[in-house]
Amino acid sequence: MEEDEVGAYVDAVSRVVDLPIPAAYRQGVIDNLQAILRQTAGLMAVELDPAEESAPIFHP
C-alpha cells in the first residue's frame, strides 16, 4: 500500500469506528501501520494448503 492509500484507510477507519485521530498524531499512525504492513508482508505471502488450517473450526 502506498502512503496516500494508507492515509485514506486510516481516515476511513477512524470515521467508521468513531475514533478521531488528532492531526498531530495522524502521520505517526500512518507510519506505524506502514511498518506493520512491511513486517507482515512475508507472512501474508505464504500460501496455505486447505489442509493446513490455522485453527480448528467449531461445529456445534
N, C-alpha and C positions, 0 to 999 in steps of 0.2 A: 504494500500500500504506500502510495506517495504521501508526503506530509500534508498536502491540501485535502486528500481523501481522509486521512486520519483526523484532521481538524474538523471536517464536516461530520465524521462519525461521532467524535466527542461532543460536538454541539447538538447533534440529533439525539444521542442517548441521554445527555443531560436534560433535554426537554422532556423526553419520554418518561424518565424516572423522576422528574420534577426536582432535580438537584442542580441548582445553578452553580456554575464554576466561575468564580471571580476572575476578571481579566488578568490579574496579577499571577494567577496560578494556571491559566489555560495552557500556556506553552509548556509548562512542566508536566501537565497531564498528557499532552501530545507526545512529548519526548519519552515519557515513561511507557506509554502504550507502544510507541515505535520500538523501544528496547525490548519489550515483551514479545512483540511480533518477530523481531530478529532472533531472539533466543528460542522461540518455539518453532521456527520455520523448519528446522531439521526433523523435529518430532512429527510435525504435521505432514511432512513429505513421505513418511513411511506408509507404504501400502500394507494394509492388514488383510489377510485371508479371512473370509467369513467364519472359518472355524476358530480363528484366534480372537474370540470375543473378549473384550477387556474386563467384563464382569458378567456374572450370571444374570439371566433375565428372570424376573419374578413373574410367575404364573399362579394366580390364586386358585 
